[in-house]
């Protein structure tokens, strides 16, 4: 089951004011709605293997619904500033467009308080609620002077701000993933949108609605999360009637960085899904990386075979395995991914092959 790539299908809907919202469906089975964190981009997130691997792991046995918030990714900007009301309206719009009545709801980061408040307002529509890396009060996420420093940095220099936020959100990311995430942040939204959305994260306070949640709830938090203190996760679980708390080791706030397999295992178990047989994040063998490097240089299978001293049929087979494993549709996507993720050069790959010979 786990070897088959999951495809993403993108559609659009509109808010009451006409703002166009992009959403994506992936997988098959009962609906699992994903309330995202502060920045989103459906296409770029799907092209980052670690992040895509995380989403694919949720879409095996479920139909995963994700969406870009107003002003982010493929969604149009709204004349309204980010607010909890706008977050809730966006979630309303995408579940209505998907024809959803009852479903499981997963909220991540800022999406956790959004999902919690939505579940409190719609007790008859949420079967199970999962909250990861969330908080009750944004003002308690970081000291006031730290919040103002980060907001000011984003306003003055979004490039530097995205670097700082990558360190906070993904301290354990490898260099290639970190670089890809920094670029992803900058492409997802303008500096003004980013600042107002982060300011919303700091303003959120859902303390008065948590007791109204009736759906079975799992709160998951990493014990050294650098963006959302564990104390906030503990408080979420304590104030939601009957909620379970799962504390996992790790510093990364992003769910697809760090020990992703442990996180996925906990979530899938709670949703009644079987454990996956292979690691969440797809990886390539040494030979496949060599082939990917040469694909990134634009070489056809015949020349790849000559450079690596293998048959043309073997080269073709390696390219196809790479495509399937990473969920790509074309050689161009293999090349773009390899370059974006800072892989070894094609020249060094052929050198390695020569040493093997």
N, C-alpha and C positions, 0 to 999 in steps of 0.2 A: 504493500500500500504506500509506503513512504517514499518509494523511488519515483513515483509518477508526479510530474510537476503540476502545480496548481495554477490555473489561469485566473487573471483578474479581469472583471468586466466593469467598465466605467459607464455611469449614466449621470444624468443631472435632474435636479428638481429646483423649485424656487421657494424663497421665503415669502411671507405675506407682502413685503414691499417690492417683490420682484427680483430680489438678489438671487443670482444663479448659484446653486450649490452642487458641487460634484461629489458623487459617492461611488463606491466600488463594492462589488460582490465577488467573493472567491469561495471555492469549495462547494460542498453539497451537504444537505442535512438540515436539521432545525437551525433557526437563526440565532447567531451570536452577534450582538451589536457592540461595536468598539467605540467608546467615547475617548477621543484622543487627548493628548497633552496640548501644550500651548502652541506648537508649530506643526503644520502638516503639509505634505505634498504627496498625493497618491502615486504619482508616477515615479518621482525620485526615491521615495521610500521603497517602492517595489523593485527598484533597480539596485538597491544596496543589499548584497547577499545576507549579511547578518540580520537586517531588519526584515527582509522578505522571508528569511527562514523562520523568524518568529511568527509572522503572520500566517505562513503556510502551516505551521504547527497547530495553530488555532483553527485553521480551516479544514483540517482532516477530521471528518465526522460532523462538521458544522458548516453552515453558510455564513461566512464572516462578512459583516457589513462595516466598512470604514468610510469616513468622509473628510473632506477638506472644509475647514471652518471659513467663514467670510473673510476675504482678504488674504487667504492662504492658498498656496498650491494652485489647483485648477479651478477653485471657486472665485467668483467675482467679489470685489470689495463692496462693502456696505457703507452707506452714509452714516450709519450708527457706529459709535465706538463699541469695542468689545465690552460685554457685560454678561452677568449670569443669565439675565433674561434672553439675550441673544443666543447664548450657548444652548439654553433649553429649547428655544424656538428652532434652532438648527437641528437638534436631535429629534424634535417632533417631526420636522419636515422630511428627514431622510427615512425614518421608520414608516411614515405614512406613504412615501413614494415606493418603498419596498413592499407595501401591503402587509406590514407586520401587525399582528395583534398581541400575541404573547411571545416572549423571547428571553434568552439569557442576556445580561448586560454586563460588560466589562469596562471599567473606567480606569485610565492610566494617568498618573500625574494630575494635572489640572482636570483631566477627564474624570478622576475619581470623585471629587466633590460634585461635579456636574451630574454624573451617573447617580450618585447618592440622592441628590435633590430630586432628580427625575423619578427615581424609584419611589421616593416618599410621596410624590404627587400622583403616581400611577400604580397603586398597590396591586391592581388587578391585571397588570400587563407584564410584570417582571417575574420570571420563574426563579432565576438565581442571579445574585448580584456578586460580582467580584471587583474589589477595589485594590489597585496596586500603586504604591508610592504616593498615596494621597495625604490629605490633611484636612483638619477641621477649620482652622483659622489661618489665613495666609500671613497675618502679621506675626505669627509664631514660627514661620518657616525659617526666617533669618532675622538678625538684629536690624533695627530700623536704619542704622547708618550703612550697613551692608546693602540693604535693599536700594537705598538712594544712590549708592555708589554704582551698583550694577545698572540701574535705570539711566543714570547720567552717562555712563560709559556707552550704552547702546545709542543714546541720543547723539553723542559727540562723535563716536567712532564705532559704527556697527561692525566693521571688520574685526577690530580688536575685541569688541564685546562678544562676538561669536566665538572667538578663540577662548575667552575666559569661561563662557558658558559650556563649551565643550569639555574643559577641564573639570567643571563642577558636575556636569551630567554624566560624563563618560570617562572617569579617571583611569579606567583599566583598558580602554580601547587601544588597539595597536595603532601604529602611526598611519597606516593606510585608511583604516576605518575612521580615525579621528579627523583626518583631512577631508574625507568624503562627507562626514557629518557637518564639519564647518561649512563646506560649500553648500550642503543641503539646507542649512539654516538660512544662509544668505539668499538662496533661491526661493525659499518658501514664502517670504513676506518682506515688505519694506521695513526699514528701520522704525518708522513711525508706528506701523501696525505692531511690530514686535514689542516696542516699548509699552504700548497701551495694553497689549495682551499680558505682558509680564506684570504690569501694574495691577491688572485684574486678579492675577494669581495671588498677589499680596493682599488684595482687599477681600477675598473670599472668606465668608464665615457661614458655615452650614450647621452650626451647633444647635439651632432651634428646630431643625427638621429631622435629625437623626433618629429620634425616638419614634418617628412615624413610619419608619421603614419596616415592612412586614416580610419582605422576600428573604429567603435564606441567604446569608451573606458571608463571604470569605474576604477577609482583609489580609493582603500579602504585603510585606515590607522587608527591605534589606536592612540588616542591623546597623550598617554604617553609611546609609544613603546620605550623600553629601548635599543633596538638594532639598530633601524633605526628611526632617528628623524622625527617628523611630518613635519618639514620644507621641508624635501626631498620629502615626499608624495605630499605636496602642489606644489612643483616645478614640479614634474612629471605631475600633472594634468594641471598646468598652461602652460606647454610647448607642450602638445599634443593637436592638434586642436580639439576643441569641447568636450574635456574630461570632465566627471563628477567626482566630488570628494565627497566621503562619509567618514566622520570622525566619528569613533566609540570610546566610552570610553574604557579604558583598558591600561595595561602596557605590556601584554604578546606579544612577537613577533611571537611565534608559533601560527598558526591559530586555532589549536585545543585546546588551553588553554585559559581560561578566558570566556567571554560571546560568546561562539561559535555559539549559536542560532542566535544572532543578526547578526553576520558575514555571516552565511549561508543564512539568510533571505535576506540580501542585495544582495548577489551574485545571488541567485536563481531568485529574482525579476528581476535583470538586464538581466539574460539569458532567461527570459520569462517562468520560471518554477513556479508551484504553491507552496505555503508555505507548509512546512511539518507539520503533525499533532502532532508529538511527539518530545521531545527533541532530539538533535543531538547525544549526548553522552549517550549510553545505561547505565542503572543502574539496580541493583538488589534490590528486596524487602528484608526486614530483614530475612524472612524465606528462600529466595533463597540464601542469603549469608551463612546462617547456613548450607544449603545443600551443597553449593559449598565447604565450609570448610571441610566437611566430605568426599566429593569426592576427595579432595586434599590429604586426608589421605589414600585413596585407598579402602574405604569401599564400598561394593556392596549395592544395594537398600534395601535389607532385613535388613542389619545392620544400615543403615541410618534411616530407619523407626523405628527400635527399639530405637536408641539413641534419636530421636526426638519425639517419642511417636505418630507416625502417621502410616497410613497403608502403606504397600509396594507399592501399586498402586499410592498413593499420592507422595511417594518419587520418583518413576519413572516419574510421571508427572512433578514434580519440576525440575528434571534433564533435561528433554526434553525442558521445558520452558527456562531454563538457556541457554541451547545450542542454541536455536533459537534466543533468545534475543541478545546474545553476538556474534552470527554468528560463533559458533564453530561447528566442525564436530564430536568431540569425547569427552569422559570423560577425556581423557588425556589432551586435550587442556583446559578444564575447570580447571583441577588441576594445570596445568602450569601457567595459567593466575592468579589464586587465589594466588599462592605462590609468583609469580613475583610482584604482586601488593600489597603485604604486608597485606593481609586480616587477620582477627582474626583467631586464631588457631581453629582446629576442636574441641579441648577440651573445649575452651571457648564457642564455638557454642552450644555444647551439654549442657554445664552448663546453658546457657541462656534458652535453651529449658526446662531444668529441673525447672528453676525458674518460667517459664510460666505455667508449669503444676501445 
